[in-house]
């Protein structure tokens, strides 16, 4: 590793799904000789889903560069995709980053920043189709790599994504050792964590709840996609 610290930036926002952030953070903050920065559009406190308060975030505009940028997901991701101040900072930092990454619906924000055009990308299964609004290619894998872009699927997939990144940056041996150190040995009490594994009634219930939010999220994604196309047309 070089003498200069490897800088990881987590770009977060109100009402994000905190496990999308805290799961990968627990792993990636262990990168040797590294600095991990938690940032938001305005800095200060961010209140995540369930009222969890994440304090002392750095203002994105105050970060000059990073080696890895990670955007977590949340039910407000498509709303955030319309926030040009936030999206613009993601675009700026990504332009000089070695790795551009996301978890869950954070990939929709990467898409709104114009970073996924023609790229394969993961996303939460319920919202994966929205990636096409940004010219991305939806991929159902739990962790997807396309060049220097690494994207994780829904929520808990962020931990798999993080170990994949750790192996890429610090080596497989180090990633294996931390896997053991954190006792990462998933054995869910209910093996229904993906649509193809769930029984019909469970899938119907969850999909129905997701459908209630789909119209709003689809409209927000379309607006963000249209803005991206307009920006490309004037570039």
Number of C-alpha atoms within 10 A of each C-alpha: 10 6 7 9 15 17 18 23 25 24 25 30 27 21 19 25 25 23 21 28 27 15 19 26 21 12 21 22 17 16 20 14 14 17 17 18 19 20 24 23 23 16 18 13 16 22 16 19 16 10 11 13 14 16 13 13 20 20 16 26 19 12 13 9 18 22 18 23 23 27 27 31 33 28 16 18 26 26 17 25 25 21 15 15 14 21 20 18 20 26 20 15 20 23 14 15 19 13 19 26 27 32 35 30 34 34 35 35 30 28 28 34 26 21 21 23 18 12 19 21 32 31 31 23 19 16 19 22 15 26 29 19 21 28 20 24 19 19 20 16 16 22 24 22 19 12 10 12 21 23 33 33 30 27 22 19 23 28 25 18 25 26 21 19 24 24 15 11 17 15 12 15 11 16 22 14 11 16 14 10 9 10 9 13 8 6 7 8 6 8 10 13 12 13 15 9 11 14 12 10 9 12 17 13 10 12 14 12 11 13 13 10 11 15 11 13 19 16 14 20 27 20 18 26 25 15 17 19 17 11 11 10 8 6 6
